[in-house]
Amino acid sequence: MEDLYPSRKKDQPEILKRKDPVVHTDRSQDNQAPISKEQLDSYEQNGFLQIENFFSDEEVSDMQKAIFELQDSNKNVTSDKVIREPKSDDIRSIFHVHKDDNYFKDVANDQRILDIVNHLLGSDVYIHQSRINYKPGFKGKEFDWHSDFETWHVEDGMPRMRAVSLSIALSDNYVFNGPLMLIPGSQNYYVSCVGETPANNYKESLKKQKVGVPDKESLRWLAETGGGISVPTGRAGSITLFESNTMHGSTSNMTPYPRNNVFMVYNSVENRLTEPFSGGKHRPEYIAVRKSGILTTSS
């Protein structure tokens, strides 16, 4: 298969134009969309969309209880699915929750979510990756700037930009407690990064990503071209949908206020993984779903 988005192959970074639509359903069908035309316009223009108060207070309370039960039950567990901070045993992320936990399986299949992602991607979808991210007060660590698609393309073999990430806020997001930061308009440009992909790179990158991260000049250009950096703040229960190639990251949390979220990636069934474009081995199933697994559909 032709590599339309080469990366980690040259000794100099390069910015390539996007070759795929951002909204894959014909925009003439906006009147059938589960979100408004204004929301679709915002997603298409900026590469992300926040919907506040998407989940009720009761639903948020149930999810908060569920993520901390998982955290407690995995406190002393040795598992590749449980990612700990680089310099401590604190849990940073728990992966594959849509498969391993019945409660989060139901969250992943929430019809309200599926209606939106089906429309954005123009097809039925499946979960490519799921995880819970914990960023406790005072010690929650940063996530470096990156495009998810760059990693999924190079290391997993995701062919095209036809996936959408969903972040469910389970703590109130402020500008100061390490919230998600996104560069508007960055979904339209692909930063071809430098640096060869080491074997089993995921073992380190899930703790701190060092390969496949954009250079400073490319980041500066994206921010200046797109109009800066956006920080979607809001109450727990809000969701942020962002396109697979939207450049994003988050700072560490040195405040008393935690920032926790559930993260689900929906990929089009027409965009299933091929061989990694790095030429490396497949990453584990809990990071990049290849098996049929649980398909989510709009029916």
N, C-alpha and C positions, 0 to 999 in steps of 0.2 A: 504494500500500500504506500502511495506517495506521502511523504512527510510534508504536509502543508505548513507546519509550524515548527521548523527546526530550532533546536536550542541545545546549548552545552556542546556545540560542535566547533565553534570558532574561538579565536583568542581575543576577539573584541565583541562587545555587546552590539546588538542591532535592534531597532524598533521596526516591526513589521505591521502592516495594516491588517485588520481583521478581515477574514474571508467568509464569515458566516453571519446570518442575521442575528439580531439580539432577541427579538420576538419572532418565534418561528411560525406562529399562526398568522394567517393572512389578516392584516390590520383592517381590512374591509369587514371583518367579522367582529369588530369591537363591541357591537351591540349584543353579542352573545357571550361576552367575557364575564367572568365572575368578579372582576374588579372594574373600576371606572376607566373611561378613556384617559382622564387626567393621570391616573395612576399608571396606566400602560405607557403613556407618553414619558412620564418621569423615569420609569424603569428603562425604557429604550434609550433615553437621552443620557441618563446618569450611570446606568449599570446596576442600580439597586433600588429597592423600594422598602420603606418602613411602613408597617400598618400597626398603629397603636391599639391597645386594648383588644387584641385579636382573641385572646383567651380570657375567660372569666376569672374572677378572683378565686373561685372554688377550684377551677382547673389548674390555676397557677399553684395554689396550695398543695394540690395532689402531686403535681410535678416536682415541686420543691421537696416534698417528703420523699418522693421516689429517688431523686438524685442523691440525697444524703443517706438513704438506706443503702444504695449501691456503694457509695463511698465508704460507709462503715463496714459493709460486708466484704469489701476488697482491701481493707486496711492492711492486712497481713498476708494477702494473697500474692503469690508469685505467678504472674501471667503476662504474656506479651501484649495482651489487650489493655493492660493497665499501665499507663505511661506516667512515670514519676518525674519530678523536677530534677534537673541536672545535678544539683548539689544538695538534695535532700530526698527523703522518702515520701514527701507529700505527693498526693495524687494530682497530676496535671490533667489527664484525660482518661476516660474509659471508652473503648471502641466497641463497635458492633452491637450497640444496645438495641437496635431495631430487630435483631435476630435472637439475641440472648435473653431479652427481658420482655415478657408478654405485655407489660404496661406500655413500654416504649414502642413495641410493635404496633399497638393501637394508635399511639401518637403519630407514628410514621404514616399510617393509613387513614388519618383523619380526612374525611371527604372535603372539608373546607380547604385544606391545604392542597389536596390532589386536584381539585377543580382549577386552582390558580396555576400550579406548575404544569398541568396538562396543557393549559392554554398557552403559557409562555413557551413551552417546548414543542407544541404542535403535535403531540403524540402521547401515547401511554408511557409510563415511566417506571423505573425501578430504583431502589436505593443503591447508590454506588458506595456510600460510606456513611456511617453514623457514629456519633460520639457525644459524650458529655464533657464539657470543659469547665474546670474549676479554677477560679481566680480569687482566692481568699484575700481578705483585708490584710494589709501590711506586707505580704510576702508573695502575692501572685505575680508570676513572671510574664514577660512580654512574649508576643508572637511577631516575628520579624516581617517586614513588608514582603509580600509575595502574591503571585497569581496562582490560584489553585490549579487552573488548567495547565499551566506550564509543567507542574509536577505530574498531574494525572496523565498528560500527553506523553511526556518523556519517560516516566517511570512505570506507567500502567498501560499505555497504549490507547488512551481515549482519543479517537480520531479527530473529532470536530468540537467546536464550542457550542455544545447543545446540552448543557447541564446547568442546574441552578442550585445554589446553596441556600439553606434555610437556617437562620439562627433564631431560636426562641429564647428571649430574655427571661431568666428566672431570678434576677435581681434587678433592682432599679439601676438604670444606666445613667451615670453622670459623665460630664466631660473630664472628670478627674480620677475615676476609679478603674482606669484601664479599659475603656470601652472600645468597641470595634471602630476603626477609622477606615474610610474608603476614599479613593480618588475618583471623583465624578468624571465620566467620559473615558476612563482608562480601559474599559472593556473593548474599546474600538482599536486598541493598539496592543501588540504582543511583544513583550521584551524577550528577545532571544539572548539568554544568559551565557556566561562563560563558565568553564569549569567542568571537567569530566565527572560523570556520576560514579561514585565509589560503589563497590559491591555492598549490598545490604545497607544502603544509605539510610533507609527508613529508621533503622535502629537509633541513629543519632538525630535525624531530622525531625522526628516527632517530639524530641525534647528541645532541640534548638536547630533551626534550619540554617545550613551554611552553604549548600549548593542549590542552584536554581533560584537564588535571590537576585533581584535587580540591582544594578549598579546605581550609584548616587546620581550620576548625571541623567540617566534615564528616568529615575524617580522625580528629579527636579523638573524635567521636561514634561512629564505626565501631569504633575501638579500645576505647572504654569499653563499648560494647554487646557486642562480640564477645569480650571477655576479653583484650585486649592484642594483642601481636604475636608471631607464631611464626617461629622460624628453624630450618628443617630442616637439621641438620648431618649429616655422615656421610662415609663413604669414597667415592672415585671409583667409579662403577659403580652408585650409587644413582640412582633416578629419583624425580621429584616430578611428580605429575599435579595440575593445578589448573584449576578451572572458569574459563570465559572472563571472568566478571565478578568474580572474586576480586581484591580490592585488594592490590597487591604493589609492591615496589620493592627496591632494593639500594643500599648505601652504596659509596663509593669504597674501593679497596684500597690501604692504605698499609703493608701488611705484606710480608715477603719471599715470601709464599706465593700463587701464582697461583690464580685461580678461573675455570675455563673450562667451558663447557657447550654441548651441542647442544640446540637448541630446535625442536620440531615442534608445529604446531597442527593438530589433527584437527577437521574440521567435518562435521556430518551432511550427507549428500547431500540430505536434505529441508530443508536450511537454506542453500541456495546464495545467493550474493550477488545483491541487486537493485541498484537505483540508489542511490548514496550519499544518506543522509538529510540531508546538509549541502547537497545540490543541486550539489555540486562535480563535477569530472571524476573518472573512475576513476583510482585509483592504479595504478602499473605492476604487471604480472603477477607480477613477482618478489616483490612485497610482499603482493599479494592475488590469489590464483589465481581466475580466472573461466573460463578455458578448461577443457575436459574434463580435460586433463592426465592424470596417473597416478592413477586411482582405486584406493584400497585397499579390499579387501573381506574379509569373514570367511570366504569359501569358498576 
